[in-house]
């Protein structure tokens, strides 16, 4: 199976007092890494754009070292990668500061003659997020949605996590309309209750009903309440994580574990458990990516 994850890979600064550990991360990249680690037999490629600078080289080398394919990454001598810093409070909750306005990833798919999505046609599954959509220009975003419809019509599967970052969008209405359109194009839905509440202002009960009524495969991530199976509307009593150090990539790692199990043919309860157990490990560690 060939899987493409589309998004932005960034330089990560994980703060510890006045010092910082330097790493590489990004929401869809995190998911791609955990998906590949959980299903090493799958071909998982990352689709983005990087610069030709030393930090871009560091990102490309990191992705390659994780067994993620880099052949669909374009390099732009005029571009640079984005950067973000993580600070965590005493309970492990994180806050982010970003420097990404000029990131090369914003030009993913762009050519001199406009957006070109031909690189995606080779894959069986495409994974992307609301962050992926937000960083793209309106023209590229609209073109990507048209491509995804064609991709699905030809038998491909689309996986989506709304992963809402308000500052990345032109305005809230654009975010809502784009998100609604993406759910209609999605085969495996991986929303989180917090993101969906921020976007829609619905109650948790209304959000759960909306997604179950869509009839999609997937999971509604609900933090300590555990994931809700979207296919059946069933909740499961999985153990709550005992050690919370840093909640960075909790949802991304859940997505990776869930997708690996689901795409390998596991039952929904086992796929949900795989995602939940992996996320519980990740939040007991500082930073987005667990050491190998």
C-alpha positions as CSV (number, residue, x, y, z in Angstrom):
1,X,0.0,0.0,0.0
2,X,1.3,3.5,-0.9
3,X,0.4,6.3,1.4
4,X,1.1,10.0,0.9
5,X,1.0,12.4,3.9
6,X,0.8,16.1,2.8
7,X,1.8,19.0,5.0
8,X,4.6,21.1,6.5
9,X,7.7,19.7,8.2
10,X,9.2,22.2,10.6
11,X,12.2,22.8,12.9
12,X,11.0,22.2,16.5
13,X,12.4,23.9,19.5
14,X,11.4,22.1,22.7
15,X,12.0,24.5,25.6
16,X,13.5,23.5,28.9
17,X,14.0,26.6,30.9
18,X,16.4,28.8,29.0
19,X,17.6,26.0,26.7
20,X,16.0,24.2,23.8
21,X,16.3,20.8,22.2
22,X,16.2,21.1,18.4
23,X,14.1,18.6,16.5
24,X,11.9,18.1,13.4
25,X,8.1,17.8,13.5
26,X,4.8,18.8,12.0
27,X,1.3,17.4,12.5
28,X,1.1,15.3,9.3
29,X,4.8,14.3,9.5
30,X,4.3,13.1,13.1
31,X,1.4,10.9,11.9
32,X,3.4,9.6,8.9
33,X,6.2,8.6,11.3
34,X,4.0,6.8,13.7
35,X,2.1,5.2,10.8
36,X,5.3,3.9,9.3
37,X,6.7,2.7,12.7
38,X,3.4,0.9,13.3
39,X,3.1,-0.6,9.8
40,X,6.7,-0.9,8.4
41,X,5.5,-2.9,5.4
42,X,3.6,0.2,4.0
43,X,5.2,2.7,1.7
44,X,4.7,6.0,3.4
45,X,5.9,9.2,1.6
46,X,5.9,12.8,2.7
47,X,4.7,15.5,0.3
48,X,5.9,19.0,1.0
49,X,8.3,21.7,-0.2
50,X,11.6,22.6,1.5
51,X,14.4,25.0,0.9
52,X,18.0,24.1,0.0
53,X,19.5,25.4,3.3
54,X,21.1,23.4,6.1
55,X,17.9,23.3,8.1
56,X,16.0,22.0,5.1
57,X,18.7,19.3,4.7
58,X,18.3,18.4,8.4
59,X,14.5,18.0,7.9
60,X,15.0,15.8,4.7
61,X,17.6,13.6,6.4
62,X,15.3,13.2,9.5
63,X,12.4,12.1,7.3
64,X,14.5,9.7,5.4
65,X,16.0,8.2,8.6
66,X,12.4,7.4,9.7
67,X,11.9,5.3,6.6
68,X,9.6,7.9,5.1
69,X,9.9,8.4,1.3
70,X,11.2,11.8,0.3
71,X,10.9,11.5,-3.5
72,X,7.8,13.6,-3.5
73,X,9.5,16.5,-1.6
74,X,10.4,19.5,-3.9
75,X,13.3,21.7,-3.0
76,X,13.1,25.5,-3.6
77,X,16.3,27.6,-3.5
78,X,14.2,30.6,-2.6
79,X,12.4,28.8,0.3
80,X,13.2,28.0,4.0
81,X,11.4,25.8,6.5
82,X,9.1,27.1,9.2
83,X,10.1,27.0,12.9
84,X,8.1,26.6,16.1
85,X,8.8,26.5,19.8
86,X,7.0,24.5,22.5
87,X,6.5,25.5,26.1
88,X,4.7,23.2,28.5
89,X,3.0,24.0,31.9
90,X,3.1,21.9,35.1
91,X,0.3,19.7,33.9
92,X,2.0,18.9,30.5
93,X,-0.3,21.2,28.4
94,X,1.6,22.8,25.7
95,X,1.6,26.2,24.0
96,X,3.3,27.0,20.6
97,X,5.0,30.0,19.1
98,X,5.4,29.9,15.3
99,X,7.6,31.5,12.7
100,X,6.2,30.1,9.4
101,X,4.9,32.9,7.2
102,X,7.6,32.5,4.6
103,X,7.8,28.7,4.7
104,X,8.5,26.9,1.5
105,X,5.7,24.5,2.3
106,X,3.1,27.2,1.5
107,X,4.1,26.7,-2.1
108,X,3.6,23.0,-2.2
109,X,2.2,21.9,-5.6
110,X,2.9,25.3,-7.2
111,X,4.5,25.5,-10.6
112,X,5.0,28.4,-13.0
113,X,1.7,27.4,-14.7
114,X,-0.3,26.9,-11.5
115,X,-0.9,24.1,-9.0
116,X,0.0,20.6,-10.2
117,X,-1.2,17.5,-8.2
118,X,0.0,14.8,-10.5
119,X,2.5,13.5,-7.9
120,X,-0.5,12.3,-5.8
121,X,-2.0,10.1,-8.4
122,X,0.4,7.2,-7.7
123,X,-0.9,6.7,-4.1
124,X,-3.6,4.5,-2.7
125,X,-4.3,6.7,0.4
126,X,-3.8,10.4,1.0
127,X,-3.6,11.8,4.5
128,X,-3.8,15.5,5.2
129,X,-5.0,18.0,7.9
130,X,-6.6,21.3,8.4
131,X,-3.1,22.7,8.8
132,X,-2.2,21.4,5.4
133,X,-5.2,23.2,3.9
134,X,-4.7,26.4,5.8
135,X,-1.1,27.0,4.7
136,X,-2.0,26.6,1.0
137,X,-3.2,29.5,-1.1
138,X,-6.9,29.6,-1.9
139,X,-6.3,28.6,-5.5
140,X,-4.1,25.6,-4.5
141,X,-6.6,24.7,-1.8
142,X,-9.5,24.6,-4.2
143,X,-7.5,22.7,-6.8
144,X,-6.5,20.1,-4.2
145,X,-10.1,19.6,-3.3
146,X,-11.1,19.0,-6.9
147,X,-8.2,16.5,-7.2
148,X,-9.3,14.7,-4.1
149,X,-12.7,14.1,-5.5
150,X,-11.2,12.7,-8.7
151,X,-8.8,10.6,-6.6
152,X,-11.7,9.1,-4.6
153,X,-13.8,8.5,-7.7
154,X,-10.9,6.4,-9.0
155,X,-10.8,4.3,-5.9
156,X,-8.3,6.2,-3.7
157,X,-9.0,6.9,0.0
158,X,-8.7,10.2,1.8
159,X,-7.9,10.5,5.5
160,X,-8.4,13.9,7.2
161,X,-7.9,15.5,10.6
162,X,-9.3,19.1,10.9
163,X,-6.4,20.1,13.3
164,X,-7.6,23.7,13.5
165,X,-5.1,26.6,14.0
166,X,-7.1,29.9,13.6
167,X,-4.1,32.1,12.9
168,X,-3.3,30.1,9.7
169,X,-6.6,30.8,8.1
170,X,-7.8,33.9,6.3
171,X,-10.9,34.1,8.6
172,X,-13.1,31.8,10.6
173,X,-15.8,31.4,7.9
174,X,-13.2,30.2,5.3
175,X,-11.9,27.7,7.8
176,X,-15.5,26.4,8.5
177,X,-16.4,26.1,4.9
178,X,-13.1,24.5,3.9
179,X,-13.4,22.0,6.8
180,X,-17.0,21.1,5.9
181,X,-16.0,20.5,2.3
182,X,-13.1,18.3,3.4
183,X,-15.3,16.1,5.6
184,X,-17.4,15.5,2.5
185,X,-14.3,14.3,0.7
186,X,-13.1,12.1,3.5
187,X,-13.2,8.3,3.8
188,X,-11.4,8.0,7.2
189,X,-12.3,10.9,9.5
190,X,-10.0,11.7,12.5
191,X,-11.5,14.8,14.2
192,X,-10.8,15.9,17.7
193,X,-13.5,17.3,20.0
194,X,-11.6,20.4,20.9
195,X,-10.9,21.4,17.3
196,X,-14.5,20.8,16.2
197,X,-15.9,22.7,19.1
198,X,-13.7,25.7,18.3
199,X,-14.7,25.6,14.6
200,X,-18.4,25.0,15.0
201,X,-19.2,26.0,18.6
202,X,-21.3,22.9,18.9
203,X,-21.7,20.8,22.1
204,X,-19.7,17.6,22.4
205,X,-22.9,15.6,22.0
206,X,-23.8,17.5,18.8
207,X,-20.3,17.0,17.3
208,X,-20.5,13.3,18.0
209,X,-23.9,13.0,16.4
210,X,-22.8,14.9,13.4
211,X,-19.8,12.7,12.7
212,X,-21.6,9.4,13.4
213,X,-24.4,10.5,11.0
214,X,-21.8,11.1,8.3
215,X,-21.3,7.3,8.1
216,X,-17.6,7.6,7.9
217,X,-15.0,5.2,9.2
218,X,-12.7,6.8,11.8
219,X,-12.5,8.2,15.4
220,X,-13.6,11.3,17.3
221,X,-10.7,12.0,19.6
222,X,-12.0,13.1,23.0
223,X,-9.0,13.3,25.3
224,X,-9.4,11.5,28.6
225,X,-12.9,10.4,27.6
226,X,-11.4,8.2,25.0
227,X,-12.1,7.8,21.2
228,X,-15.5,7.4,19.8
229,X,-15.9,4.9,16.9
230,X,-17.5,6.9,14.1
231,X,-18.6,3.7,12.3
232,X,-20.7,2.4,15.1
233,X,-21.1,5.4,17.6
234,X,-19.5,3.2,20.3
235,X,-17.2,4.4,23.1
236,X,-14.7,2.1,24.7
237,X,-13.3,2.1,28.2
238,X,-9.6,2.3,27.5
239,X,-7.1,3.0,30.4
240,X,-6.3,6.7,31.0
241,X,-2.6,7.6,30.6
242,X,-1.0,7.6,34.0
243,X,2.0,9.8,33.1
244,X,1.4,13.0,31.2
245,X,4.6,15.0,30.5
246,X,3.8,16.7,27.2
247,X,0.7,16.4,25.1
248,X,2.4,17.4,21.9
249,X,1.5,15.0,19.1
250,X,-1.1,13.2,21.1
251,X,-3.6,13.4,18.3
252,X,-1.0,12.9,15.6
253,X,0.2,9.7,17.2
254,X,-3.3,8.4,17.7
255,X,-3.9,9.0,14.0
256,X,-0.8,7.1,13.1
257,X,-1.5,4.1,15.3
258,X,-5.2,4.0,14.3
259,X,-4.5,4.3,10.5
260,X,-1.8,1.6,10.6
261,X,-4.1,-0.9,12.3
262,X,-7.2,0.0,10.3
263,X,-5.4,-0.1,6.9
264,X,-3.9,-3.5,7.8
265,X,-7.5,-4.8,8.3
266,X,-7.9,-4.6,12.1
267,X,-11.3,-4.3,13.7
268,X,-12.4,-0.8,14.7
269,X,-12.0,-1.6,18.4
270,X,-8.5,-2.9,17.9
271,X,-7.6,0.1,15.6
272,X,-9.0,2.5,18.2
273,X,-7.0,0.7,21.0
274,X,-3.8,0.9,18.9
275,X,-4.2,4.6,18.4
276,X,-5.1,5.2,22.1
277,X,-2.2,3.1,23.4
278,X,0.3,4.8,21.2
279,X,-0.9,8.3,22.1
280,X,-0.6,7.3,25.8
281,X,3.1,6.5,25.3
282,X,3.8,9.7,23.4
283,X,2.4,12.0,26.0
284,X,4.6,10.5,28.6
285,X,7.6,11.8,26.6
286,X,8.8,15.4,25.9
287,X,8.5,16.4,22.3
288,X,6.5,15.2,19.3
289,X,8.5,12.0,18.4
290,X,9.3,9.1,20.7
291,X,12.9,7.9,20.5
292,X,13.3,4.8,18.5
